[in-house]
Amino acid sequence: MSSKTDFTNAKALTITYLTPVSFASLNGSDKEADNISSIKKISAGVEEYPYVSAQAVRRAMRNQLEVMGWELSEGAVATIKKGAATTKQEPAKYIDDDLFGFMGTESGEGDKKGSANKRTSVVRVSPLIALNPYQGDLDFGTNYMGVKAGGDPNIFETEVHAGLYRGTILIELDRVGSGDGFAKELDSKAKAERVKALLFAVKNLWASGRQSRFLSDISPKFVAGALLTVKNPIFLESIRVDGAALNTGTLTETLNDYKSETLATVIGARSGFFTGTPGDAVSIGDAFDAMADWVNQHYAIKES
């Protein structure tokens, strides 16, 4: 772990994390056949790699914030014909409108043109993509719910996968609690509370879909975090593994390449999951505590 003194100059906090799953069907895709529930996959050469969409990851973060007691901006019906539903668009009141942004339109009255309200997301999210290819595994199931009514059992299959997944988020610290949608900028304490709440949500990330039969833990088991004077997800393509072995050479090179833009870094790892973790790695809990402390220092908050 390394740091410099003045954290107030930070522009972004980026986190790349790894999470292994032993048996999962994390994010559904369009059905390829009537009795097969597919998972989302991306092709790379001849292989297909499952992934959880960025939309699903953002939803998982929102859900965890709600579990934590934060009031979320409820969906609102669009006021224009064929318009998409949106949120209440009140970032000063709602943490999700602040951190995840919104797009809304209002219809005009009479000859007046309609208006559009937009806040670009402060939190940038990559898909949670598997580093191991899909092997064609299927879970066989039978639905007996209609049998007593004289029907036949409904046979179905679900694509499942086991492997290591990698995701990245980037938080634009200089835009939290200010900008589009704010009549008055939030104070530093409120900004820090929102960012720390998001960190807690990431630490406890839990997929909300397909959990009744495929309960999965997607919380980080390895994390690389950096506080930066630029907005660059430096670890996004630089956290690599060979089996359970981390490529520490790539990680070290990345840290060296961006040391002039970096104010603080931390590596966290759950013991027993990976080999080759850097010698200065700390526990997952300590890593997130360190990042929360960066946030306090950035916003000049003193913990009592």
C-alpha positions in Angstrom: 0.0 0.0 0.0 1.3 3.4 -0.9 0.0 6.9 -0.6 0.9 10.6 -1.0 -0.3 13.4 1.2 -2.9 15.6 -0.6 -5.9 13.5 -1.5 -8.0 16.5 -2.3 -6.7 16.6 -5.8 -8.2 13.1 -6.7 -10.5 12.9 -9.6 -11.5 9.3 -9.5 -11.4 6.1 -7.5 -11.2 2.9 -9.6 -11.6 -0.7 -8.4 -11.0 -3.9 -10.3 -12.2 -7.1 -8.6 -12.2 -10.9 -9.1 -14.9 -13.3 -7.9 -14.9 -17.0 -8.5 -18.2 -18.9 -8.8 -18.5 -22.6 -8.6 -22.0 -23.1 -10.1 -23.9 -20.2 -11.5 -26.3 -18.9 -14.1 -25.7 -15.2 -13.4 -27.4 -13.2 -16.2 -30.1 -14.5 -18.5 -30.1 -13.9 -22.3 -32.6 -14.4 -25.1 -33.8 -18.0 -25.3 -32.2 -20.0 -28.1 -34.8 -22.7 -27.8 -38.2 -23.0 -26.0 -36.9 -25.2 -23.2 -33.4 -23.7 -22.7 -32.6 -20.6 -20.6 -29.4 -19.1 -22.0 -26.8 -17.0 -20.2 -25.2 -13.9 -21.8 -21.9 -14.7 -23.6 -19.4 -12.8 -25.7 -17.3 -14.5 -28.4 -13.5 -14.3 -28.5 -12.1 -16.4 -31.2 -13.7 -19.8 -31.1 -14.5 -19.5 -27.4 -17.6 -18.0 -25.7 -17.3 -16.2 -22.3 -20.2 -15.7 -20.0 -20.8 -12.2 -18.6 -23.0 -10.2 -16.4 -24.1 -7.0 -18.1 -23.2 -3.6 -16.8 -26.9 -2.9 -16.3 -27.3 -6.0 -14.1 -24.2 -5.0 -12.0 -25.6 -1.5 -11.6 -28.9 -3.0 -10.5 -27.1 -5.2 -8.0 -25.5 -2.1 -6.6 -28.8 -0.2 -6.4 -30.4 -3.2 -4.6 -27.7 -3.4 -2.1 -28.0 0.3 -1.4 -31.7 -0.2 -0.7 -30.9 -3.1 1.6 -28.6 -0.8 3.5 -31.5 1.6 4.1 -31.0 4.2 1.4 -34.2 5.5 -0.2 -34.0 5.0 -4.0 -35.6 7.1 -6.7 -38.8 5.3 -7.7 -39.6 4.8 -11.4 -41.7 7.4 -13.0 -43.9 7.1 -16.1 -42.7 9.1 -19.1 -44.8 12.1 -20.0 -44.3 11.8 -23.8 -45.8 9.1 -26.0 -43.6 6.0 -26.3 -41.1 7.6 -23.8 -39.1 5.4 -21.5 -39.9 5.3 -17.8 -37.3 7.1 -15.7 -36.6 8.0 -12.1 -37.8 11.1 -10.1 -34.6 12.8 -11.3 -33.8 14.4 -7.9 -30.1 13.7 -7.2 -30.0 15.9 -4.2 -32.5 13.7 -2.5 -31.8 10.2 -4.0 -28.4 8.6 -3.9 -29.1 6.5 -7.1 -30.0 9.6 -9.1 -26.7 11.2 -8.0 -24.4 8.2 -8.6 -26.1 6.4 -11.5 -27.6 9.4 -13.4 -30.8 9.6 -15.3 -32.4 10.6 -18.6 -35.9 12.0 -18.6 -38.1 13.9 -21.0 -41.1 16.2 -20.4 -43.7 17.0 -22.9 -44.4 20.6 -23.8 -47.7 22.3 -23.5 -49.3 24.0 -26.4 -46.7 25.4 -28.8 -43.9 24.9 -26.2 -41.2 22.4 -27.0 -40.6 19.5 -24.6 -37.5 19.4 -22.4 -35.0 16.8 -21.6 -33.2 16.3 -18.2 -30.0 14.4 -18.2 -27.3 13.4 -15.6 -24.4 11.3 -16.8 -23.6 8.5 -14.4 -20.9 9.3 -11.9 -20.2 5.6 -11.5 -18.8 3.9 -14.6 -19.3 0.1 -14.6 -17.8 -2.7 -16.8 -19.6 -5.9 -17.4 -18.6 -8.7 -15.0 -16.9 -11.0 -17.5 -15.7 -14.6 -17.1 -12.1 -15.3 -17.6 -12.9 -19.0 -18.3 -14.9 -20.0 -21.4 -18.3 -21.6 -21.4 -18.1 -25.4 -21.6 -21.7 -26.1 -22.7 -22.9 -27.2 -19.2 -26.6 -27.4 -18.7 -28.7 -27.9 -15.6 -31.7 -30.3 -16.3 -34.9 -29.4 -14.6 -38.6 -30.5 -14.5 -41.5 -28.4 -13.5 -44.3 -30.5 -11.9 -46.6 -27.6 -11.1 -49.1 -28.5 -13.8 -49.2 -32.3 -13.3 -52.1 -32.3 -10.8 -54.1 -30.3 -13.3 -53.8 -33.1 -15.8 -50.8 -31.7 -17.6 -47.4 -33.3 -18.3 -44.2 -32.3 -16.5 -42.5 -29.4 -18.2 -38.8 -30.3 -18.9 -36.4 -27.5 -19.2 -32.6 -26.8 -19.2 -30.6 -23.8 -18.0 -27.0 -22.9 -19.1 -24.7 -22.9 -16.1 -21.0 -22.0 -15.7 -18.2 -22.3 -13.2 -15.2 -19.9 -13.4 -13.5 -16.7 -12.4 -15.2 -13.3 -13.2 -13.6 -9.9 -13.5 -15.3 -6.5 -13.1 -14.3 -2.9 -12.8 -15.9 0.3 -11.5 -14.7 3.9 -11.7 -16.2 6.7 -9.5 -15.8 10.3 -10.6 -15.2 11.8 -7.2 -15.3 15.4 -8.5 -18.8 15.0 -9.8 -20.5 13.4 -6.8 -23.2 15.6 -5.3 -22.8 18.4 -7.8 -23.5 19.3 -11.5 -26.5 18.4 -13.5 -29.7 18.2 -11.4 -28.3 20.1 -8.4 -29.6 23.5 -7.5 -27.1 23.5 -4.7 -24.0 21.3 -4.3 -24.1 18.8 -1.5 -21.7 19.3 1.4 -18.5 17.3 1.7 -19.9 15.0 4.4 -22.9 14.0 2.3 -20.7 13.3 -0.7 -18.4 11.1 1.4 -21.3 9.2 2.8 -22.6 8.4 -0.6 -19.3 7.2 -2.0 -18.6 5.1 1.1 -22.1 3.6 0.8 -21.3 2.6 -2.8 -18.0 1.0 -1.6 -19.9 -1.0 0.9 -22.4 -2.1 -1.8 -19.5 -3.3 -4.0 -17.9 -5.2 -1.1 -21.2 -7.0 -0.6 -22.2 -7.3 -4.2 -25.0 -9.8 -4.7 -26.7 -10.7 -7.9 -30.4 -10.4 -7.6 -31.4 -12.5 -10.6 -31.7 -16.3 -10.8 -30.9 -16.7 -7.1 -33.8 -18.9 -6.1 -32.1 -22.0 -7.7 -28.6 -20.7 -8.4 -27.6 -18.8 -5.3 -24.2 -17.2 -6.1 -21.7 -15.1 -4.3 -20.2 -12.4 -6.6 -18.6 -10.3 -3.9 -14.9 -9.5 -4.5 -12.4 -12.1 -3.4 -9.5 -10.0 -4.9 -9.5 -6.3 -5.3 -7.1 -3.7 -6.7 -8.0 -0.1 -5.9 -6.4 3.2 -6.9 -7.1 6.8 -6.1 -6.1 8.9 -9.1 -5.7 12.4 -10.3 -7.0 11.3 -13.7 -10.1 9.3 -14.8 -8.6 6.0 -16.0 -9.6 2.4 -15.1 -6.0 1.4 -14.9 -6.6 -2.2 -13.7 -9.4 -3.0 -16.2 -7.3 -5.1 -18.6 -4.3 -5.5 -16.3 -5.6 -8.0 -13.7 -4.8 -11.4 -15.3 -4.7 -14.9 -13.9 -3.3 -18.3 -15.0 -5.5 -20.7 -13.2 -5.4 -19.5 -9.6 -2.1 -17.7 -10.1 -2.2 -13.9 -10.4 0.0 -12.2 -12.9 1.8 -10.0 -10.5 4.2 -8.8 -13.2 1.4 -7.1 -15.2 0.0 -5.6 -11.9 3.4 -4.3 -10.9 4.0 -2.8 -14.3 0.7 -1.1 -14.3 1.4 0.5 -10.9 4.8 1.7 -12.1 3.3 3.1 -15.4 0.8 5.2 -13.5 2.6 6.1 -10.4 2.7 9.9 -11.3 -1.1 9.9 -11.6 -1.7 7.7 -8.5 -2.3 9.1 -5.0 -2.9 5.8 -3.3 -3.2 2.1 -4.1 -4.3 -1.0 -2.2 -4.4 -4.7 -3.0 -6.8 -6.9 -1.1 -7.2 -10.7 -1.3 -9.2 -13.4 0.4 -6.8 -16.1 1.6 -6.9 -19.4 -0.1 -8.3 -18.3 -3.4 -5.2 -17.1 -5.3 -1.5 -17.7 -5.4 1.1 -15.1 -6.2 -0.6 -12.2 -4.4 1.7 -9.3 -3.7 3.4 -9.2 -0.4 1.7 -6.0 0.7 -1.8 -7.4 0.0 -4.3 -7.0 2.9 -7.6 -8.6 3.6 -10.7 -7.7 1.6 -12.2 -5.9 4.6 -9.0 -3.9 5.2 -8.8 -3.0 1.5 -12.3 -1.5 1.5 -11.6 0.3 4.9 -8.5 1.8 3.3 -10.5 3.1 0.3 -13.2 4.5 2.7 -10.4 6.4 4.4 -9.2 7.8 1.0 -12.7 9.1 0.5 -12.7 10.8 3.9 -9.4 12.4 3.2 -10.5 13.5 -0.3 -13.5 15.3 1.0 -11.6 16.4 4.1 -13.8 14.5 6.6 -12.5 13.7 10.0 -13.8 10.5 11.5 -14.8 10.9 15.2 
